[in-house]
Amino acid sequence: MIRKILAPLTGQPSDQTTLGLAFMAARLFDAHVDAVFIALDPREVIPIMGEAVPPDMMERLIQQRWEAMAAASREADLFFNRARSAADAPLVEHPAAEGPEAGTPQASAWFHVKTGRIDRVLTQVARCADLIVVPQGSHAALGPLATARDAVLFDAGRPLLLAPPVSPQRFGQSVAVAWNDSAESARAVTAAMPFLAKAGRVFILVREDPRRQVDGAADLVAHLAWHGVDAAIDRLPRIAEEPVGHVLTQRALDLGSSLLVMGAYGHSRFREMMLGGATRQVLENASRIPVLMAH
């Protein structure tokens, strides 16, 4: 069950697609959108700048940084209120206000600000959310948010929902699952079960591989049937020169799917993310379909 959706905001235009998709998901499940802006404390970067900076200049730099963070926070709050208004979601801070006495359940939302390193703070708060919505995009385009996104994916133990640069017109009616019989893809299926249960059509995408005698796709179809999900297998020919991430997203679109589910491959070590090829392609390259990803 999805009841709490985390939407990290930065005050950049990508917030609009993040919030748009977060509220689309919230409407599906009558869920709460927890929008958070994480401000970096400028004092944390003082050791990096060194002792050669005069104290008065340091104070000015700190003040300028605080002012920049405040401006970005205001912009994020503006994006949030526009999206909340469009979704007709009431402001709700605590779940008690959504109890049976409140009447018919509906999507709700709240905006708040936290201070600290975005990767550390976001990973911490993500562990107490059911789903985290973040934008697709490269590290060059997204900056610290991309680093935080990767950290959440591998360290928070929660699924990510990647928002494409252009908000989709529809979401969740048809779902494609990228399956390769791995632990990561199995965890992604489990994370996506609320979406699969609501979808009208579900496709299991399997790339043909002569080196693999059993791909487990039929077993997955049987497993989903126990959950009331009717799924069909779609086999993709293996074309060596085509990037796997592109093949999967394009096939999902060709099938009319509005959500792709896939496992994420890689690990974090010494704060440097080592990502698998398909994982990086989908995280960093713009597509036209939302992607639910779990590690």
C-alpha positions as CSV (number, residue, x, y, z in Angstrom):
1,M,0.0,0.0,0.0
2,I,1.3,3.5,-0.9
3,R,0.3,6.1,1.6
4,K,3.2,8.5,1.8
5,I,5.1,9.8,-1.3
6,L,8.2,11.9,-0.8
7,A,9.0,14.6,-3.3
8,P,12.4,16.4,-2.8
9,L,12.4,19.9,-4.3
10,T,15.2,22.2,-5.2
11,G,13.6,25.4,-6.5
12,Q,14.5,24.4,-10.1
13,P,12.1,23.9,-13.0
14,S,12.4,20.1,-12.6
15,D,10.3,20.5,-9.4
16,Q,7.2,20.9,-11.6
17,T,7.5,17.5,-13.2
18,T,8.4,15.9,-9.9
19,L,5.3,17.3,-8.2
20,G,3.1,16.6,-11.2
21,L,4.0,12.9,-11.1
22,A,3.9,12.8,-7.3
23,F,0.3,14.1,-7.3
24,M,-0.7,11.7,-10.1
25,A,0.5,8.8,-7.9
26,A,-1.2,10.3,-4.9
27,R,-4.5,10.4,-6.6
28,L,-4.2,6.7,-7.5
29,F,-3.8,5.7,-3.9
30,D,-5.4,8.6,-1.9
31,A,-1.8,9.1,-0.7
32,H,0.0,12.0,1.0
33,V,2.7,14.0,-0.8
34,D,5.5,15.0,1.6
35,A,7.4,17.8,-0.3
36,V,10.7,18.7,1.3
37,F,13.3,21.3,0.4
38,I,16.8,20.5,1.9
39,A,19.0,23.5,2.4
40,L,22.8,23.0,2.7
41,D,24.2,24.7,5.8
42,P,26.9,27.0,4.4
43,R,29.0,26.4,7.5
44,E,29.5,22.8,6.3
45,V,31.6,24.0,3.4
46,I,34.0,26.2,5.4
47,P,36.6,23.5,5.9
48,I,36.6,22.9,2.1
49,M,37.3,26.6,1.4
50,G,40.3,26.6,3.6
51,E,41.7,29.0,6.3
52,A,43.1,31.5,3.8
53,V,39.7,33.2,3.4
54,P,39.5,36.3,5.6
55,P,36.8,36.2,8.3
56,D,34.8,39.1,6.9
57,M,34.7,37.6,3.5
58,M,33.7,34.3,5.0
59,E,30.8,35.9,6.7
60,R,29.6,37.5,3.5
61,L,29.9,34.2,1.6
62,I,27.9,32.5,4.3
63,Q,25.2,35.2,4.2
64,Q,25.0,35.1,0.4
65,R,24.6,31.3,0.5
66,W,21.8,31.5,3.1
67,E,20.0,34.1,0.9
68,A,20.4,31.9,-2.1
69,M,18.9,28.9,-0.2
70,A,16.0,31.1,1.0
71,A,15.2,32.2,-2.5
72,A,15.3,28.6,-3.8
73,S,13.1,27.5,-0.9
74,R,10.5,30.2,-1.8
75,E,10.6,29.0,-5.4
76,A,10.1,25.4,-4.4
77,D,7.2,26.4,-2.1
78,L,5.6,28.3,-5.1
79,F,5.9,25.2,-7.3
80,F,4.4,23.1,-4.5
81,N,1.4,25.3,-4.0
82,R,0.7,25.5,-7.7
83,A,0.8,21.7,-8.1
84,R,-1.2,21.2,-4.9
85,S,-3.9,23.6,-6.1
86,A,-4.1,21.9,-9.5
87,A,-4.5,18.5,-7.8
88,D,-7.1,19.9,-5.3
89,A,-5.1,18.4,-2.5
90,P,-5.6,19.9,1.0
91,L,-2.8,20.8,3.3
92,V,-2.3,18.1,5.9
93,E,0.7,17.9,8.2
94,H,-0.3,14.9,10.4
95,P,-2.0,11.7,9.5
96,A,-4.5,12.0,12.3
97,A,-6.3,14.6,10.2
98,E,-6.8,11.9,7.5
99,G,-8.6,9.4,9.9
100,P,-12.0,8.0,9.5
101,E,-13.5,11.1,11.1
102,A,-12.2,13.2,8.2
103,G,-14.6,11.4,5.8
104,T,-13.7,10.2,2.3
105,P,-9.9,9.6,1.9
106,Q,-8.2,11.8,-0.6
107,A,-4.7,12.9,-1.7
108,S,-3.1,15.5,0.7
109,A,0.2,17.3,0.8
110,W,2.6,19.2,3.0
111,F,5.8,21.3,2.4
112,H,8.6,21.7,4.8
113,V,12.3,22.6,4.9
114,K,15.2,20.6,6.4
115,T,18.9,21.7,6.7
116,G,21.9,19.5,6.0
117,R,23.7,17.6,3.2
118,I,21.0,16.7,0.7
119,D,22.3,13.1,0.1
120,R,22.4,12.3,3.9
121,V,19.1,14.1,4.8
122,L,17.2,12.7,1.8
123,T,18.3,9.2,2.4
124,Q,17.2,9.4,6.0
125,V,13.8,10.8,5.4
126,A,13.2,8.5,2.4
127,R,13.4,5.4,4.7
128,C,10.1,6.5,6.2
129,A,8.3,7.0,2.9
130,D,6.6,4.4,0.6
131,L,7.8,6.0,-2.6
132,I,10.2,8.7,-3.6
133,V,9.6,10.8,-6.8
134,V,12.7,12.3,-8.4
135,P,13.5,13.7,-11.8
136,Q,15.4,11.9,-14.5
137,G,18.5,13.7,-15.6
138,S,22.3,13.8,-15.5
139,H,24.5,14.9,-12.7
140,A,25.4,18.0,-14.8
141,A,21.8,18.9,-15.1
142,L,20.6,18.2,-11.6
143,G,23.7,18.8,-9.5
144,P,23.5,17.6,-5.9
145,L,20.0,16.2,-6.3
146,A,21.4,13.6,-8.8
147,T,24.0,12.5,-6.2
148,A,21.2,12.3,-3.5
149,R,18.9,10.4,-5.9
150,D,21.6,7.7,-6.4
151,A,22.3,7.6,-2.6
152,V,18.5,7.0,-1.9
153,L,18.3,4.3,-4.6
154,F,21.0,2.2,-3.1
155,D,20.9,3.1,0.6
156,A,17.4,4.0,1.6
157,G,15.7,0.6,0.8
158,R,12.8,2.4,-0.9
159,P,11.7,2.5,-4.5
160,L,12.2,5.5,-6.7
161,L,9.7,6.8,-9.2
162,L,11.6,8.7,-11.9
163,A,9.7,11.7,-13.5
164,P,10.5,12.3,-17.2
165,P,11.2,15.9,-18.3
166,V,7.7,16.2,-19.8
167,S,4.8,15.3,-17.5
168,P,2.8,12.3,-18.9
169,Q,-0.8,12.8,-19.9
170,R,-1.8,9.5,-18.2
171,F,-0.2,7.3,-15.6
172,G,-0.5,3.8,-14.3
173,Q,-3.2,2.4,-16.6
174,S,-0.8,0.1,-18.4
175,V,2.5,-1.2,-16.8
176,A,5.5,-2.8,-18.3
177,V,7.9,-4.8,-16.1
178,A,11.5,-5.3,-17.2
179,W,12.3,-8.9,-16.0
180,N,15.6,-10.7,-16.0
181,D,15.0,-13.2,-13.1
182,S,17.3,-11.2,-10.7
183,A,16.9,-10.3,-7.1
184,E,16.7,-6.6,-8.1
185,S,13.9,-7.2,-10.6
186,A,12.0,-9.3,-8.0
187,R,12.3,-6.4,-5.5
188,A,11.1,-4.0,-8.1
189,V,8.0,-6.1,-8.8
190,T,7.2,-6.2,-5.1
191,A,7.6,-2.4,-4.8
192,A,5.4,-2.0,-7.8
193,M,2.6,-4.3,-6.7
194,P,0.2,-1.5,-5.8
195,F,0.5,-0.1,-9.3
196,L,0.2,-3.6,-10.9
197,A,-2.9,-4.3,-9.0
198,K,-4.6,-1.1,-10.4
199,A,-3.3,-1.5,-13.9
200,G,-5.6,-2.6,-16.7
201,R,-2.8,-4.2,-18.6
202,V,0.6,-5.6,-17.5
203,F,3.4,-6.7,-19.8
204,I,6.5,-8.7,-18.7
205,L,9.4,-7.6,-20.9
206,V,12.1,-10.2,-21.4
207,R,15.2,-9.9,-23.5
208,E,16.1,-13.1,-25.3
209,D,19.4,-14.5,-24.2
210,P,20.6,-17.8,-25.6
211,R,23.0,-18.2,-22.7
212,R,20.1,-18.4,-20.2
213,Q,18.0,-21.6,-20.3
214,V,15.3,-20.3,-17.9
215,D,14.2,-16.7,-17.6
216,G,11.5,-17.1,-15.0
217,A,8.9,-15.1,-16.9
218,A,6.3,-17.7,-16.8
219,D,6.8,-18.1,-13.0
220,L,6.4,-14.3,-12.6
221,V,3.1,-14.4,-14.5
222,A,1.9,-17.2,-12.2
223,H,3.0,-15.3,-9.2
224,L,1.2,-12.1,-10.3
225,A,-2.0,-14.2,-10.9
226,W,-2.1,-15.0,-7.2
227,H,-2.3,-11.2,-6.6
228,G,-5.1,-10.9,-9.2
229,V,-2.8,-9.4,-11.8
230,D,-3.2,-10.7,-15.4
231,A,0.1,-10.3,-17.2
232,A,1.4,-11.1,-20.7
233,I,5.0,-11.9,-21.6
234,D,6.6,-9.8,-24.3
235,R,10.0,-11.1,-25.6
236,L,12.5,-8.7,-27.1
237,P,15.2,-9.8,-29.5
238,R,18.7,-9.2,-28.2
239,I,20.4,-6.5,-30.3
240,A,24.0,-6.0,-29.1
241,E,24.5,-2.4,-30.3
242,E,21.3,-1.0,-28.8
243,P,21.5,0.4,-25.2
244,V,19.4,-1.8,-22.9
245,G,17.8,1.2,-21.2
246,H,16.6,2.7,-24.5
247,V,15.3,-0.7,-25.7
248,L,13.2,-1.1,-22.5
249,T,11.7,2.4,-22.4
250,Q,10.9,2.3,-26.1
251,R,9.3,-1.1,-26.0
252,A,7.2,0.0,-23.0
253,L,6.0,3.0,-25.0
254,D,5.3,0.9,-28.1
255,L,3.0,-1.3,-25.9
256,G,1.1,1.8,-24.7
257,S,2.4,1.5,-21.2
258,S,2.5,4.6,-18.9
259,L,4.9,3.1,-16.3
260,L,8.0,1.0,-16.6
261,V,9.2,-1.1,-13.6
262,M,12.8,-2.3,-13.4
263,G,15.5,-3.3,-11.0
264,A,18.5,-1.1,-10.3
265,Y,22.0,-2.6,-10.5
266,G,25.1,-1.3,-8.8
267,H,26.4,-0.5,-5.4
268,S,27.6,2.4,-3.3
269,R,31.1,2.5,-1.9
270,F,33.0,5.4,-0.4
271,R,30.1,7.6,-1.5
272,E,30.8,6.9,-5.2
273,M,27.9,5.3,-7.0
274,M,28.9,2.4,-9.3
275,L,25.9,1.9,-11.6
276,G,25.0,-0.7,-14.1
277,G,24.7,0.4,-17.7
278,A,20.9,0.1,-18.1
279,T,20.4,1.7,-14.7
280,R,22.5,4.7,-15.5
281,Q,20.9,5.1,-19.0
282,V,17.4,5.3,-17.4
283,L,18.4,7.5,-14.5
284,E,20.3,10.1,-16.6
285,N,18.7,10.1,-20.0
286,A,15.4,11.7,-20.7
287,S,12.6,9.4,-21.7
288,R,8.9,9.8,-22.2
289,I,7.7,7.3,-19.6
290,P,7.9,7.3,-15.7
291,V,10.1,4.5,-14.4
292,L,9.7,2.8,-11.0
293,M,13.1,1.5,-10.0
294,A,14.2,-0.5,-6.9
295,H,17.5,-2.0,-5.9
